[in-house]
Amino acid sequence: MTAPVPPAPAARPAANAAARTAAPAPAGEGPGSGRTVVVAGGGIAGLTTALALAQRGFSVSLAERTTAFTEVGAGLQISPNAYRVLAGLGLDADLANVMTFPESVDLHGASGTRLARVPLGGQATARWGAPYGVLHRADLIAVLARAALASPAITVHTGMRALRAAPGPAGMRLETSGGPLDGEAVIAADGVWSQLRNALSGAATARQTGRIAYRTTVPAEALPAGLVDLRVHAHMFPDAHVIRYPISGGRQINIVVVTASPWFVEDWSSPASLDEVNTLARTFDSDLQRLLAGATGWTRWPLAGVPADAVWNDAGLALIGDAAHATLPFAAQGAAMAIEDAAVLAHHLAAGRSVPGALAAYAAARRPRAQRIQALSEKNGQIYHMGALTALARDTALRLMSEDALMRRLDWLYGWRPPAGP
Ligand SMILES: Cc1cc2nc3c(=O)[nH]c(=O)nc-3n(C[C@H](O)[C@H](O)[C@H](O)COP(=O)(O)OP(=O)(O)OC[C@H]3O[C@@H](n4cnc5c(N)ncnc54)[C@H](O)[C@@H]3O)c2cc1C
């Protein structure tokens, strides 16, 4: 089944949906090199991979198990390293329609006092060469999916579950619930619970991290004055932290509460009771309690991880995004890494090596960075959740850090650039 074009995001000037309505062409009929790649999964990793490959002349068949591109009601921070890749795919005008560009990330201690501030806005763009934006996850998926559906080189099959990948007549064959898809490589972008990962000898399995995220969005107009601004706020408490920032052009506030929990199921999300969040909120400062008082519609997410040091590829199959290296969200880099992966994978496949050589080069190029980001996320989690005594030292250290010093620590992360070349 071919996907319907998702609706255009809420209009701001410079709407460009008209260029996005071309019908998808079957694989092989695109303008490309005659080379076809199959992508399993139509999340951020899969859609970005399809677009990056199409940009380099490949034809792409993409199988997504859901019948329409949908996303949970939650926000996403897109840091400059990822924004740069999306802009390189020609998506910056579409993103500008749905993104908010916060002024800063503010870090707060348990009393609510601001301890430190990482400037964003114009300073982020000047320092890292691309903006830092926040948006609704559904808006990013809609931008990516519309571009994929408009590309004559990409055939999108929704309602088609990937079952297994094996060598086939064109090199590799993806068996799906809707029949086989053939190409020279299969890219598994099927998320943290990846089914295709099982076919790789030596691949990791998703593991419990002992943490859980509660997420919701609240209409900004329902919140007390003074609690709504154009910033990302991180509030740190013993064993918990809260992230909040505006999305949907400032009309909604995205709220994430993370805490320790043994709860773990193989699932993305399920509804959470208000009691669970209210019990946690009793330990929060009064401003945050006022903010959370109006919040409903919580979902809870067991935070699972996939260690980046295991096998990601074999001769014709490679993992990408969360399937390869799902990480704790404490550096807000999971989607960013998926987007970076897509650019690097497309670069290596286009570079003229054999497919096994290209997939190996992709994994070798990406693994050290994925490991470093996983380590950073883990460390951030420990810092955010420090107990009251160690938090005193943390708070003092943060108060003493200059904005420039805080930005410098992020240069390696946000200053990343995709490989130059084909
Ligand atoms: C609380 C929280 C906050 C976060 N905040 C941020 C943030 O601010 N910034 C950031 O960069 N990252 C953030 N992340 C991480 C980010 O959400 C993930 O890293 C990202 O969504 C991974 O994208 P993906 O495409 O690899 O996987 P997914 O989003 O899981 O997509 C996988 C896709 O594959 C499909 N699929 C699965 N199995 C099959 C199959 N067998 N056949 C066909 N299709 C299949 C699924 O339906 C889905 O569409 C956060 C994560 C959490 C939990």
The ligand as an SDF file (V2000), in Angstrom:
LIG
                    3D

 53 58  0  0  0  0  0  0  0  0999 V2000
   11.7840   10.7350   26.1610 C   0  0  0  0  0  0  0  0  0  0  0  0
   12.5840   10.8350   24.9060 C   0  0  0  0  0  0  0  0  0  0  0  0
   13.0030   12.0910   24.4480 C   0  0  0  0  0  0  0  0  0  0  0  0
   13.8110   12.2010   23.3130 C   0  0  0  0  0  0  0  0  0  0  0  0
   14.2180   13.4480   22.8940 N   0  0  0  0  0  0  0  0  0  0  0  0
   15.0610   13.5530   21.8470 C   0  0  0  0  0  0  0  0  0  0  0  0
   15.5100   14.8380   21.3990 C   0  0  0  0  0  0  0  0  0  0  0  0
   15.1200   15.8700   21.9450 O   0  0  0  0  0  0  0  0  0  0  0  0
   16.3760   14.8860   20.3480 N   0  0  0  0  0  0  0  0  0  0  0  0
   16.8310   13.7620   19.7050 C   0  0  0  0  0  0  0  0  0  0  0  0
   17.6460   13.8620   18.7790 O   0  0  0  0  0  0  0  0  0  0  0  0
   16.3790   12.5340   20.0850 N   0  0  0  0  0  0  0  0  0  0  0  0
   15.5110   12.4010   21.1190 C   0  0  0  0  0  0  0  0  0  0  0  0
   15.0450   11.1720   21.4930 N   0  0  0  0  0  0  0  0  0  0  0  0
   15.4850    9.9790   20.7330 C   0  0  0  0  0  0  0  0  0  0  0  0
   14.6880    9.7930   19.4460 C   0  0  0  0  0  0  0  0  0  0  0  0
   13.3120    9.8240   19.7140 O   0  0  0  0  0  0  0  0  0  0  0  0
   15.0500    8.4670   18.7920 C   0  0  0  0  0  0  0  0  0  0  0  0
   16.4480    8.2880   18.8030 O   0  0  0  0  0  0  0  0  0  0  0  0
   14.5520    8.4360   17.3380 C   0  0  0  0  0  0  0  0  0  0  0  0
   13.1530    8.5320   17.2890 O   0  0  0  0  0  0  0  0  0  0  0  0
   15.0250    7.1590   16.6510 C   0  0  0  0  0  0  0  0  0  0  0  0
   14.5140    7.1290   15.3420 O   0  0  0  0  0  0  0  0  0  0  0  0
   14.5110    5.7800   14.5030 P   0  0  0  0  0  0  0  0  0  0  0  0
   13.9360    6.1330   13.1890 O   0  0  0  0  0  0  0  0  0  0  0  0
   15.8490    5.1370   14.5790 O   0  0  0  0  0  0  0  0  0  0  0  0
   13.5360    4.8160   15.3130 O   0  0  0  0  0  0  0  0  0  0  0  0
   11.9590    4.9280   15.5190 P   0  0  0  0  0  0  0  0  0  0  0  0
   11.5560    6.3230   15.7710 O   0  0  0  0  0  0  0  0  0  0  0  0
   11.6110    3.9030   16.5460 O   0  0  0  0  0  0  0  0  0  0  0  0
   11.3510    4.4930   14.1180 O   0  0  0  0  0  0  0  0  0  0  0  0
   11.3260    3.1450   13.7110 C   0  0  0  0  0  0  0  0  0  0  0  0
   10.3010    3.0120   12.6070 C   0  0  0  0  0  0  0  0  0  0  0  0
   10.3380    1.6990   12.0820 O   0  0  0  0  0  0  0  0  0  0  0  0
    9.0230    1.1660   12.0410 C   0  0  0  0  0  0  0  0  0  0  0  0
    9.1580   -0.2720   12.1970 N   0  0  0  0  0  0  0  0  0  0  0  0
    9.4920   -0.9770   13.3130 C   0  0  0  0  0  0  0  0  0  0  0  0
    9.5310   -2.2940   13.0520 N   0  0  0  0  0  0  0  0  0  0  0  0
    9.2270   -2.4310   11.7220 C   0  0  0  0  0  0  0  0  0  0  0  0
    9.1330   -3.5540   10.8570 C   0  0  0  0  0  0  0  0  0  0  0  0
    9.3420   -4.8190   11.2690 N   0  0  0  0  0  0  0  0  0  0  0  0
    8.8000   -3.3230    9.5590 N   0  0  0  0  0  0  0  0  0  0  0  0
    8.5890   -2.0610    9.1070 C   0  0  0  0  0  0  0  0  0  0  0  0
    8.6670   -0.9610    9.8960 N   0  0  0  0  0  0  0  0  0  0  0  0
    8.9970   -1.1470   11.1910 C   0  0  0  0  0  0  0  0  0  0  0  0
    8.2840    1.8460   13.1840 C   0  0  0  0  0  0  0  0  0  0  0  0
    6.8910    1.8260   12.9790 O   0  0  0  0  0  0  0  0  0  0  0  0
    8.8720    3.2480   13.0950 C   0  0  0  0  0  0  0  0  0  0  0  0
    8.1930    4.0450   12.1640 O   0  0  0  0  0  0  0  0  0  0  0  0
   14.2040   11.0280   22.6110 C   0  0  0  0  0  0  0  0  0  0  0  0
   13.7550    9.7870   23.0260 C   0  0  0  0  0  0  0  0  0  0  0  0
   12.9430    9.6820   24.1620 C   0  0  0  0  0  0  0  0  0  0  0  0
   12.4680    8.3210   24.6030 C   0  0  0  0  0  0  0  0  0  0  0  0
  1  2  1  0
  2  3  1  0
  2 52  2  0
  3  4  2  0
  4  5  1  0
  4 50  1  0
  5  6  2  0
  6  7  1  0
  6 13  1  0
  7  8  2  0
  7  9  1  0
  9 10  1  0
 10 11  2  0
 10 12  1  0
 12 13  2  0
 13 14  1  0
 14 15  1  0
 14 50  1  0
 15 16  1  0
 16 17  1  0
 16 18  1  0
 18 19  1  0
 18 20  1  0
 20 21  1  0
 20 22  1  0
 22 23  1  0
 23 24  1  0
 24 25  2  0
 24 26  1  0
 24 27  1  0
 27 28  1  0
 28 29  2  0
 28 30  1  0
 28 31  1  0
 31 32  1  0
 32 33  1  0
 33 34  1  0
 33 48  1  0
 34 35  1  0
 35 36  1  0
 35 46  1  0
 36 37  1  0
 36 45  1  0
 37 38  2  0
 38 39  1  0
 39 40  1  0
 39 45  2  0
 40 41  1  0
 40 42  2  0
 42 43  1  0
 43 44  2  0
 44 45  1  0
 46 47  1  0
 46 48  1  0
 48 49  1  0
 50 51  2  0
 51 52  1  0
 52 53  1  0
M  END
$$$$
